[in-house]
Amino acid sequence: AQSVTQLDSQVPVFEEAPVELRCNYSSSVSVYLFWYVQYPNQGLQLLLKYLSGSTLVKGINGFEAEFNKSQTSFHLRKPSVHISDTAEYFCAVSDDRGSTLGRLYFGRGTQLTVWP
Amino acid sequence: DTEVTQTPKHLVMGMTNKKSLKCEQHMGHRAMYWYKQKAKKPPELMFVYSYEKLSINESVPSRFSPECPNSSLLNLHLHALQPEDSALYLCASSQDFAPGVGQYFGPGTRLLVL
């Protein structure tokens, strides 16, 4: 099975500051990587995903993530955050084994709080 | 139409009640999922439907009964729930099971069992 580690459960940051949310994974097979965002009282929204190719992936709302195979990491970054970015962020992986039916393995989540 | 809808948004039920949660998507997706999410936790997979057939049941208690009447609709029937079943129930869909397609989530139904 896959495992995903989000080292930081909470990340407080001031508005317009840069932010990095960390995600590491472990897997014995090829994986596909995702970041989802969950605003209060809402479902999950896909921010971005890495399938193959360029290791720098750009997503919605100005977020980007970099896949680092040697460090098994997929950290999420934004150069300048807004108060509206306050939300829970989940890193997830899936693998290419047909038996897992596209199953997502989630990290525990990181609460990003942006202060004015 | 690129969204997954869920009804109701909120549900309060007693332990002897029977209720149903509904999920709908019109994206032509052939895979549909039910998740349970407790506060401050990641979603936990409950069921996976592939082409309208139940493919994965993550050892979910029988008081939860999923149903997929057609390719666009997914129900979760609830009966004799316990207070610890109170949670946000999320439905998701994906185009198919090709690697890396990702899943689209609905807004969820927040369930409170009294």
Interface residues (C-beta under 8 A of the other chain):
Chain A: S30 Y32 F34 Y36 N41 Q42 G43 L44 Q45 L46 K49 L51 E88 F90 S94 D95 D96 G98 L101 G102 R103 L104 F106 G107 R108 G109 Q111
Chain B: V4 Q6 A31 K40 K41 P42 P43 L45 V48 S50 S55 I56 L90 A92 S94 D96 F97 A98 P99 G100 V101 G102 Q103 Y104 F105 G106 P107 G108 R110
